[in-house]
Amino acid sequence: MDQSRARTLLDHERSRLRELEGTVQRDRRDERTPDPPHWADGAAPEVEQETDEAVAELVRDRQAALARAEERLAAGSFGRSVRSGAMIPDERLEVEPLAELTVEEAAHDERPN
């Protein structure tokens, strides 16, 4: 993948992560002034808080992966597996620009032992 296209994909991912981060922050601000509880809500506030925390963690993890991808781009190794050095197909990078492994390597890591 050429550097220009890689930069475009990473910039798009950064924008998407900022948007998600902003959504989580707005949700947290809104939680400070909750609506009066409703009998049907049950555990809804706790579930929402757990969901927000999970999304915030996902955003942090992806921001770290974005930083690593940008380092690889600057070093000229973007599009190569960090494990084996094998090429990661452009099709995979188009879908997941933060990919650090080939599909086969990632699948191997996800298999139960």
C-alpha positions in Angstrom: 0.0 0.0 0.0 1.4 3.4 -0.9 2.1 5.8 1.9 -0.5 8.4 0.8 -3.3 5.9 1.0 -2.0 4.5 4.3 -1.9 8.1 5.7 -5.5 8.7 4.5 -6.7 5.5 6.2 -4.9 6.4 9.5 -6.3 9.9 9.4 -9.8 8.6 8.9 -9.3 6.2 11.9 -8.1 9.1 14.1 -11.2 11.1 13.2 -13.4 8.2 14.0 -11.7 7.6 17.3 -12.1 11.3 18.3 -15.7 11.1 17.4 -16.2 8.0 19.6 -14.2 9.6 22.4 -16.4 12.7 22.2 -19.5 10.6 22.4 -18.3 8.8 25.5 -17.4 12.1 27.2 -20.8 13.6 26.4 -22.5 10.5 27.8 -20.5 10.8 31.0 -21.4 14.4 31.4 -25.1 13.6 30.8 -24.8 10.9 33.5 -23.9 13.5 36.1 -27.4 15.0 35.7 -29.5 11.9 35.3 -33.2 11.8 34.6 -35.4 10.8 37.5 -35.4 7.0 37.8 -38.2 5.0 36.3 -39.4 1.7 37.7 -38.8 0.0 34.3 -35.2 1.1 34.0 -33.9 -1.5 36.5 -30.1 -1.7 36.0 -30.1 0.5 33.0 -27.7 3.2 34.5 -25.2 0.5 35.5 -25.3 -1.1 32.1 -24.9 2.2 30.4 -21.9 3.1 32.6 -20.3 -0.3 31.9 -20.9 0.1 28.2 -19.3 3.6 28.3 -16.3 2.3 30.2 -15.9 -0.6 27.7 -16.1 1.9 24.7 -13.6 4.2 26.4 -11.2 1.3 26.9 -11.7 0.3 23.3 -10.9 3.8 22.1 -7.8 4.0 24.3 -6.6 0.6 22.9 -7.2 1.7 19.3 -5.5 5.0 19.9 -2.4 3.1 21.1 -2.7 0.9 18.0 -3.0 4.0 15.8 0.2 5.4 17.3 2.0 2.2 16.6 0.7 2.2 13.0 1.9 5.7 12.5 5.4 4.7 13.8 5.4 1.8 11.3 4.4 4.2 8.6 7.2 6.6 9.5 9.7 3.7 9.7 8.6 2.3 6.3 7.2 -1.0 7.8 3.5 -0.2 7.6 1.7 -3.1 5.9 4.0 -5.7 7.3 3.3 -8.1 10.2 5.0 -7.0 13.4 5.5 -10.7 14.1 6.8 -12.2 10.9 7.4 -9.3 8.6 5.0 -10.9 6.1 3.1 -8.5 3.9 -0.4 -7.7 5.1 -2.7 -7.5 2.0 -4.0 -4.1 1.1 -7.5 -5.5 1.3 -7.0 -6.2 5.0 -5.5 -2.8 5.6 -8.4 -1.1 3.9 -10.8 -2.8 6.3 -8.5 -2.6 9.4 -5.7 0.0 8.9 -4.4 -0.7 12.4 -3.7 -4.4 11.6 -0.4 -5.6 13.0 -0.7 -9.2 11.9 -1.7 -11.1 8.9 -5.1 -12.7 9.0 -3.5 -16.1 9.5 -1.4 -14.9 12.4 -4.4 -13.2 14.0 -6.6 -16.3 13.6 -3.9 -18.4 15.1 -3.8 -16.1 18.2 -7.6 -16.4 18.6 -7.7 -20.2 18.5 -8.3 -21.8 21.9 -5.3 -23.8 23.1 
